[in-house]
């Protein structure tokens, strides 16, 4: 049984040149804004950084490192590893 699910906005199935340009500009603007926030506005203080650096350096090749937080934050990993 095949489902024929119609796209919510049919015009976006075949985007125009203007849409592609606007999408590229939006993507770049978000990237630049994120870089500014992470580099210039981030005032994170990392305590015991040497422990995590040692864990990264001492683990065998191709072994992942899992970080666990004691609170809910989507900013920790990308914000602290600048």
C-alpha positions in Angstrom: 0.0 0.0 0.0 1.5 3.3 -1.1 0.9 6.6 0.7 0.7 9.8 -1.3 1.4 12.4 1.3 1.2 15.9 -0.2 3.8 18.4 0.7 2.6 21.1 3.1 3.8 23.9 0.9 3.9 22.6 -2.7 6.0 25.6 -4.0 8.9 24.4 -1.8 9.2 21.2 -3.7 10.7 23.2 -6.5 12.4 26.2 -4.8 13.1 29.3 -6.8 16.5 30.9 -7.2 15.4 33.6 -4.7 14.5 30.9 -2.2 17.9 29.3 -2.6 19.7 32.6 -2.1 17.6 33.5 0.9 18.2 30.0 2.4 22.0 30.4 1.9 22.0 33.8 3.5 20.0 32.5 6.4 22.4 29.6 6.9 25.4 31.9 6.8 23.7 34.4 9.2 22.9 31.7 11.8 26.5 30.4 11.5 28.0 33.8 12.0 25.7 34.7 14.9 26.6 31.4 16.6 30.3 32.0 16.2 29.9 35.5 17.7 28.0 34.1 20.7 30.4 31.2 21.3 33.6 33.3 20.8 32.8 36.7 22.1 29.8 36.5 24.4 30.6 33.1 26.0 31.9 33.6 29.6 31.9 29.9 30.5 34.3 28.9 33.3 35.6 25.3 33.1 36.8 23.8 36.3 39.1 20.8 36.4 39.6 21.1 32.6 42.8 19.1 32.9 40.8 16.0 33.8 38.7 16.1 30.7 41.8 16.9 28.6 43.6 13.9 30.1 40.5 11.6 29.4 40.5 12.8 25.8 44.3 12.3 25.3 44.7 9.0 27.2 41.8 7.0 25.6 42.6 4.4 23.0 42.2 5.3 19.3 38.6 5.1 18.0 37.1 4.9 21.5 34.3 7.4 22.0 34.0 9.7 25.0 30.6 10.2 26.6 30.0 13.3 28.7 27.3 13.5 31.3 25.9 16.6 32.9 24.1 17.0 36.2 21.7 19.5 34.6 19.8 20.1 31.4 21.7 22.2 28.9 22.1 22.1 25.2 24.9 24.6 25.3 27.5 22.8 27.4 29.2 20.7 24.8 29.5 23.2 21.9 29.9 26.1 24.3 32.7 24.8 26.5 34.8 23.2 23.7 35.6 26.4 22.0 
